[in-house]
Amino acid sequence: MKIKFNSNRSYSFDGQKIAGIEIDGGVFMVDISRGITAFFKGCELTENDIMSHYDHTANPPYAYPSAKENWIKFNEVRFELENFAQ
């Protein structure tokens, strides 16, 4: 499952576009507006839970576990989310 939303924070002219996907027991998210990716273990695929983790996680890992040795998968998922959020 995937989710896309706009937090409406003023990081860009269009607000803050975010997309996420359930993967590896958590949520891999892309902040399209700021060019940031993160993985939140145990996060639910909801706007509220994603933003709560994003706002309150000091040093989130920037890749999900299965992608550490597979950068092609990492790039494919990020590209998929960026296209999904448009």
N, CA, C and O atoms as a GROMACS GRO file, in nm:
protein
  344
    1MET      N    1   0.083  -0.118   0.000
    1MET     CA    2   0.000   0.000   0.000
    1MET      C    3   0.088   0.125   0.000
    1MET      O    4   0.200   0.125   0.052
    2LYS      N    5   0.034   0.231  -0.059
    2LYS     CA    6   0.105   0.359  -0.067
    2LYS      C    7   0.014   0.470  -0.018
    2LYS      O    8  -0.108   0.457  -0.016
    3ILE      N    9   0.077   0.580   0.020
    3ILE     CA   10   0.004   0.700   0.060
    3ILE      C   11   0.077   0.821   0.006
    3ILE      O   12   0.199   0.821  -0.006
    4LYS      N   13   0.002   0.925  -0.028
    4LYS     CA   14   0.063   1.052  -0.064
    4LYS      C   15  -0.022   1.162  -0.002
    4LYS      O   16  -0.145   1.150   0.008
    5PHE      N   17   0.045   1.268   0.040
    5PHE     CA   18  -0.025   1.380   0.101
    5PHE      C   19   0.061   1.504   0.097
    5PHE      O   20   0.180   1.498   0.065
    6ASN      N   21   0.001   1.615   0.128
    6ASN     CA   22   0.072   1.742   0.137
    6ASN      C   23   0.053   1.794   0.278
    6ASN      O   24  -0.060   1.817   0.321
    7SER      N   25   0.162   1.812   0.351
    7SER     CA   26   0.152   1.861   0.489
    7SER      C   27   0.115   2.009   0.492
    7SER      O   28   0.079   2.062   0.597
    8ASN      N   29   0.125   2.075   0.378
    8ASN     CA   30   0.099   2.219   0.364
    8ASN      C   31   0.197   2.307   0.441
    8ASN      O   32   0.171   2.425   0.463
    9ARG      N   33   0.309   2.249   0.482
    9ARG     CA   34   0.416   2.331   0.540
    9ARG      C   35   0.483   2.407   0.426
    9ARG      O   36   0.484   2.360   0.312
   10SER      N   37   0.538   2.518   0.455
   10SER     CA   38   0.588   2.608   0.349
   10SER      C   39   0.733   2.580   0.309
   10SER      O   40   0.817   2.670   0.311
   11TYR      N   41   0.763   2.455   0.273
   11TYR     CA   42   0.898   2.420   0.227
   11TYR      C   43   0.917   2.446   0.079
   11TYR      O   44   1.030   2.452   0.031
   12SER      N   45   0.806   2.461   0.007
   12SER     CA   46   0.814   2.491  -0.136
   12SER      C   47   0.689   2.569  -0.175
   12SER      O   48   0.597   2.587  -0.094
   13PHE      N   49   0.686   2.614  -0.298
   13PHE     CA   50   0.570   2.686  -0.349
   13PHE      C   51   0.443   2.602  -0.336
   13PHE      O   52   0.334   2.655  -0.310
   14ASP      N   53   0.459   2.470  -0.354
   14ASP     CA   54   0.345   2.378  -0.348
   14ASP      C   55   0.324   2.316  -0.210
   14ASP      O   56   0.247   2.220  -0.198
   15GLY      N   57   0.389   2.367  -0.108
   15GLY     CA   58   0.378   2.308   0.026
   15GLY      C   59   0.484   2.201   0.047
   15GLY      O   60   0.599   2.220   0.007
   16GLN      N   61   0.448   2.090   0.111
   16GLN     CA   62   0.541   1.982   0.138
   16GLN      C   63   0.478   1.850   0.094
   16GLN      O   64   0.394   1.793   0.164
   17LYS      N   65   0.519   1.803  -0.025
   17LYS     CA   66   0.466   1.678  -0.079
   17LYS      C   67   0.542   1.560  -0.020
   17LYS      O   68   0.665   1.557  -0.022
   18ILE      N   69   0.467   1.465   0.032
   18ILE     CA   70   0.525   1.346   0.094
   18ILE      C   71   0.454   1.223   0.040
   18ILE      O   72   0.333   1.225   0.018
   19ALA      N   73   0.530   1.116   0.018
   19ALA     CA   74   0.475   0.987  -0.023
   19ALA      C   75   0.540   0.879   0.060
   19ALA      O   76   0.656   0.890   0.100
   20GLY      N   77   0.465   0.772   0.088
   20GLY     CA   78   0.519   0.663   0.167
   20GLY      C   79   0.465   0.530   0.119
   20GLY      O   80   0.361   0.522   0.054
   21ILE      N   81   0.538   0.423   0.154
   21ILE     CA   82   0.499   0.288   0.118
   21ILE      C   83   0.532   0.195   0.234
   21ILE      O   84   0.635   0.212   0.300
   22GLU      N   85   0.444   0.096   0.259
   22GLU     CA   86   0.472  -0.005   0.360
   22GLU      C   87   0.575  -0.101   0.305
   22GLU      O   88   0.558  -0.156   0.196
   23ILE      N   89   0.683  -0.120   0.380
   23ILE     CA   90   0.790  -0.210   0.335
   23ILE      C   91   0.876  -0.248   0.455
   23ILE      O   92   0.903  -0.164   0.542
   24ASP      N   93   0.919  -0.372   0.461
   24ASP     CA   94   1.011  -0.421   0.564
   24ASP      C   95   0.966  -0.390   0.707
   24ASP      O   96   1.049  -0.356   0.791
   25GLY      N   97   0.838  -0.400   0.735
   25GLY     CA   98   0.789  -0.380   0.872
   25GLY      C   99   0.781  -0.236   0.916
   25GLY      O  100   0.782  -0.207   1.036
   26GLY      N  101   0.773  -0.146   0.821
   26GLY     CA  102   0.763  -0.004   0.855
   26GLY      C  103   0.720   0.076   0.734
   26GLY      O  104   0.659   0.022   0.642
   27VAL      N  105   0.754   0.204   0.735
   27VAL     CA  106   0.719   0.292   0.624
   27VAL      C  107   0.846   0.358   0.571
   27VAL      O  108   0.921   0.420   0.646
   28PHE      N  109   0.867   0.345   0.440
   28PHE     CA  110   0.972   0.418   0.371
   28PHE      C  111   0.904   0.541   0.313
   28PHE      O  112   0.807   0.527   0.239
   29MET      N  113   0.953   0.659   0.344
   29MET     CA  114   0.890   0.782   0.297
   29MET      C  115   0.988   0.869   0.222
   29MET      O  116   1.108   0.866   0.245
   30VAL      N  117   0.932   0.946   0.130
   30VAL     CA  118   1.008   1.043   0.053
   30VAL      C  119   0.942   1.179   0.071
   30VAL      O  120   0.824   1.196   0.043
   31ASP      N  121   1.020   1.275   0.118
   31ASP     CA  122   0.976   1.414   0.124
   31ASP      C  123   1.022   1.476  -0.007
   31ASP      O  124   1.136   1.520  -0.019
   32ILE      N  125   0.932   1.477  -0.104
   32ILE     CA  126   0.968   1.523  -0.238
   32ILE      C  127   1.012   1.669  -0.237
   32ILE      O  128   1.106   1.705  -0.307
   33SER      N  129   0.946   1.750  -0.159
   33SER     CA  130   0.976   1.893  -0.155
   33SER      C  131   1.114   1.925  -0.100
   33SER      O  132   1.176   2.023  -0.140
   34ARG      N  133   1.163   1.843  -0.009
   34ARG     CA  134   1.292   1.870   0.054
   34ARG      C  135   1.402   1.773   0.012
   34ARG      O  136   1.518   1.790   0.051
   35GLY      N  137   1.367   1.672  -0.067
   35GLY     CA  138   1.467   1.575  -0.113
   35GLY      C  139   1.518   1.486  -0.002
   35GLY      O  140   1.636   1.450  -0.001
   36ILE      N  141   1.432   1.449   0.093
   36ILE     CA  142   1.471   1.368   0.207
   36ILE      C  143   1.397   1.235   0.202
   36ILE      O  144   1.278   1.230   0.172
   37THR      N  145   1.469   1.126   0.232
   37THR     CA  146   1.406   0.995   0.246
   37THR      C  147   1.433   0.943   0.386
   37THR      O  148   1.533   0.979   0.448
   38ALA      N  149   1.343   0.860   0.436
   38ALA     CA  150   1.362   0.802   0.568
   38ALA      C  151   1.282   0.674   0.579
   38ALA      O  152   1.184   0.654   0.507
   39PHE      N  153   1.324   0.586   0.670
   39PHE     CA  154   1.252   0.464   0.701
   39PHE      C  155   1.217   0.467   0.848
   39PHE      O  156   1.303   0.492   0.933
   40PHE      N  157   1.090   0.442   0.879
   40PHE     CA  158   1.044   0.441   1.017
   40PHE      C  159   0.988   0.304   1.050
   40PHE      O  160   0.879   0.268   1.005
   41LYS      N  161   1.064   0.225   1.128
   41LYS     CA  162   1.023   0.091   1.170
   41LYS      C  163   0.900   0.101   1.258
   41LYS      O  164   0.895   0.184   1.349
   42GLY      N  165   0.801   0.017   1.232
   42GLY     CA  166   0.682   0.013   1.316
   42GLY      C  167   0.584   0.128   1.292
   42GLY      O  168   0.486   0.140   1.366
   43CYS      N  169   0.608   0.210   1.194
   43CYS     CA  170   0.521   0.323   1.163
   43CYS      C  171   0.400   0.274   1.085
   43CYS      O  172   0.412   0.186   1.000
   44GLU      N  173   0.284   0.332   1.112
   44GLU     CA  174   0.165   0.300   1.035
   44GLU      C  175   0.160   0.388   0.911
   44GLU      O  176   0.213   0.499   0.910
   45LEU      N  177   0.095   0.338   0.808
   45LEU     CA  178   0.086   0.410   0.682
   45LEU      C  179  -0.029   0.511   0.687
   45LEU      O  180  -0.128   0.498   0.614
   46THR      N  181  -0.014   0.609   0.774
   46THR     CA  182  -0.112   0.717   0.786
   46THR      C  183  -0.037   0.849   0.788
   46THR      O  184   0.079   0.855   0.830
   47GLU      N  185  -0.102   0.955   0.744
   47GLU     CA  186  -0.038   1.087   0.746
   47GLU      C  187   0.005   1.125   0.887
   47GLU      O  188   0.116   1.174   0.907
   48ASN      N  189  -0.081   1.103   0.984
   48ASN     CA  190  -0.048   1.142   1.122
   48ASN      C  191   0.072   1.066   1.177
   48ASN      O  192   0.160   1.126   1.238
   49ASP      N  193   0.077   0.934   1.156
   49ASP     CA  194   0.188   0.856   1.211
   49ASP      C  195   0.319   0.887   1.139
   49ASP      O  196   0.424   0.897   1.202
   50ILE      N  197   0.313   0.902   1.007
   50ILE     CA  198   0.435   0.937   0.931
   50ILE      C  199   0.489   1.071   0.978
   50ILE      O  200   0.609   1.083   1.004
   51MET      N  201   0.404   1.172   0.988
   51MET     CA  202   0.451   1.304   1.030
   51MET      C  203   0.500   1.304   1.175
   51MET      O  204   0.595   1.375   1.208
   52SER      N  205   0.436   1.226   1.261
   52SER     CA  206   0.482   1.216   1.399
   52SER      C  207   0.623   1.156   1.406
   52SER      O  208   0.709   1.208   1.477
   53HIS      N  209   0.645   1.047   1.332
   53HIS     CA  210   0.778   0.988   1.328
   53HIS      C  211   0.880   1.084   1.265
   53HIS      O  212   0.992   1.098   1.314
   54TYR      N  213   0.840   1.150   1.157
   54TYR     CA  214   0.929   1.242   1.086
   54TYR      C  215   0.969   1.359   1.176
   54TYR      O  216   1.085   1.399   1.178
   55ASP      N  217   0.874   1.412   1.248
   55ASP     CA  218   0.901   1.528   1.335
   55ASP      C  219   0.976   1.493   1.462
   55ASP      O  220   1.046   1.578   1.518
   56HIS      N  221   0.965   1.369   1.510
   56HIS     CA  222   1.019   1.335   1.642
   56HIS      C  223   1.128   1.230   1.642
   56HIS      O  224   1.164   1.178   1.748
   57THR      N  225   1.182   1.196   1.525
   57THR     CA  226   1.293   1.102   1.517
   57THR      C  227   1.420   1.181   1.491
   57THR      O  228   1.436   1.245   1.387
   58ALA      N  229   1.510   1.175   1.587
   58ALA     CA  230   1.631   1.258   1.579
   58ALA      C  231   1.720   1.223   1.460
   58ALA      O  232   1.761   1.312   1.386
   59ASN      N  233   1.749   1.095   1.441
   59ASN     CA  234   1.840   1.053   1.334
   59ASN      C  235   1.782   0.934   1.260
   59ASN      O  236   1.828   0.821   1.280
   60PRO      N  237   1.681   0.955   1.175
   60PRO     CA  238   1.621   0.840   1.106
   60PRO      C  239   1.718   0.779   1.006
   60PRO      O  240   1.794   0.851   0.941
   61PRO      N  241   1.715   0.646   0.993
   61PRO     CA  242   1.796   0.585   0.888
   61PRO      C  243   1.740   0.625   0.752
   61PRO      O  244   1.619   0.634   0.735
   62TYR      N  245   1.826   0.650   0.658
   62TYR     CA  246   1.783   0.700   0.528
   62TYR      C  247   1.771   0.592   0.422
   62TYR      O  248   1.766   0.623   0.303
   63ALA      N  249   1.766   0.468   0.463
   63ALA     CA  250   1.739   0.358   0.372
   63ALA      C  251   1.669   0.249   0.452
   63ALA      O  252   1.693   0.234   0.572
   64TYR      N  253   1.584   0.174   0.387
   64TYR     CA  254   1.516   0.067   0.458
   64TYR      C  255   1.606  -0.056   0.458
   64TYR      O  256   1.693  -0.067   0.372
   65PRO      N  257   1.587  -0.149   0.553
   65PRO     CA  258   1.683  -0.259   0.572
   65PRO      C  259   1.717  -0.338   0.447
   65PRO      O  260   1.835  -0.367   0.424
   66SER      N  261   1.619  -0.376   0.367
   66SER     CA  262   1.650  -0.462   0.252
   66SER      C  263   1.726  -0.388   0.142
   66SER      O  264   1.776  -0.452   0.050
   67ALA      N  265   1.735  -0.257   0.149
   67ALA     CA  266   1.803  -0.182   0.043
   67ALA      C  267   1.949  -0.157   0.071
   67ALA      O  268   2.021  -0.108  -0.016
   68LYS      N  269   1.996  -0.189   0.190
   68LYS     CA  270   2.135  -0.159   0.223
   68LYS      C  271   2.233  -0.222   0.125
   68LYS      O  272   2.337  -0.164   0.096
   69GLU      N  273   2.200  -0.340   0.075
   69GLU     CA  274   2.287  -0.407  -0.021
   69GLU      C  275   2.227  -0.404  -0.161
   69GLU      O  276   2.280  -0.468  -0.252
   70ASN      N  277   2.118  -0.332  -0.178
   70ASN     CA  278   2.050  -0.335  -0.307
   70ASN      C  279   2.004  -0.195  -0.346
   70ASN      O  280   1.886  -0.162  -0.335
   71TRP      N  281   2.096  -0.112  -0.392
   71TRP     CA  282   2.066   0.027  -0.424
   71TRP      C  283   1.970   0.040  -0.542
   71TRP      O  284   1.901   0.141  -0.554
   72ILE      N  285   1.965  -0.062  -0.630
   72ILE     CA  286   1.870  -0.057  -0.741
   72ILE      C  287   1.728  -0.058  -0.686
   72ILE      O  288   1.643   0.019  -0.732
   73LYS      N  289   1.701  -0.144  -0.588
   73LYS     CA  290   1.568  -0.148  -0.527
   73LYS      C  291   1.538  -0.014  -0.459
   73LYS      O  292   1.427   0.038  -0.472
   74PHE      N  293   1.633   0.039  -0.387
   74PHE     CA  294   1.616   0.168  -0.319
   74PHE      C  295   1.575   0.276  -0.419
   74PHE      O  296   1.478   0.349  -0.395
   75ASN      N  297   1.646   0.286  -0.528
   75ASN     CA  298   1.617   0.388  -0.630
   75ASN      C  299   1.483   0.364  -0.698
   75ASN      O  300   1.411   0.459  -0.729
   76GLU      N  301   1.449   0.238  -0.723
   76GLU     CA  302   1.321   0.207  -0.785
   76GLU      C  303   1.205   0.249  -0.696
   76GLU      O  304   1.108   0.307  -0.746
   77VAL      N  305   1.212   0.221  -0.567
   77VAL     CA  306   1.105   0.257  -0.474
   77VAL      C  307   1.096   0.408  -0.460
   77VAL      O  308   0.986   0.463  -0.460
   78ARG      N  309   1.208   0.475  -0.450
   78ARG     CA  310   1.205   0.621  -0.439
   78ARG      C  311   1.144   0.683  -0.565
   78ARG      O  312   1.060   0.774  -0.555
   79PHE      N  313   1.184   0.635  -0.683
   79PHE     CA  314   1.130   0.685  -0.809
   79PHE      C  315   0.980   0.660  -0.817
   79PHE      O  316   0.904   0.747  -0.860
   80GLU      N  317   0.937   0.541  -0.775
   80GLU     CA  318   0.795   0.506  -0.775
   80GLU      C  319   0.716   0.603  -0.685
   80GLU      O  320   0.609   0.650  -0.724
   81LEU      N  321   0.767   0.632  -0.567
   81LEU     CA  322   0.698   0.724  -0.476
   81LEU      C  323   0.696   0.866  -0.528
   81LEU      O  324   0.596   0.936  -0.515
   82GLU      N  325   0.805   0.910  -0.588
   82GLU     CA  326   0.809   1.046  -0.644
   82GLU      C  327   0.706   1.062  -0.755
   82GLU      O  328   0.638   1.165  -0.763
   83ASN      N  329   0.694   0.962  -0.841
   83ASN     CA  330   0.594   0.965  -0.948
   83ASN      C  331   0.453   0.957  -0.891
   83ASN      O  332   0.363   1.026  -0.938
   84PHE      N  333   0.434   0.874  -0.790
   84PHE     CA  334   0.304   0.857  -0.727
   84PHE      C  335   0.256   0.988  -0.665
   84PHE      O  336   0.137   1.017  -0.667
   85ALA      N  337   0.347   1.066  -0.610
   85ALA     CA  338   0.311   1.190  -0.539
   85ALA      C  339   0.278   1.306  -0.633
   85ALA      O  340   0.220   1.406  -0.590
   86GLN      N  341   0.312   1.294  -0.759
   86GLN     CA  342   0.287   1.404  -0.855
   86GLN      C  343   0.142   1.423  -0.884
   86GLN      O  344   0.106   1.512  -0.962
   0.00000   0.00000   0.00000
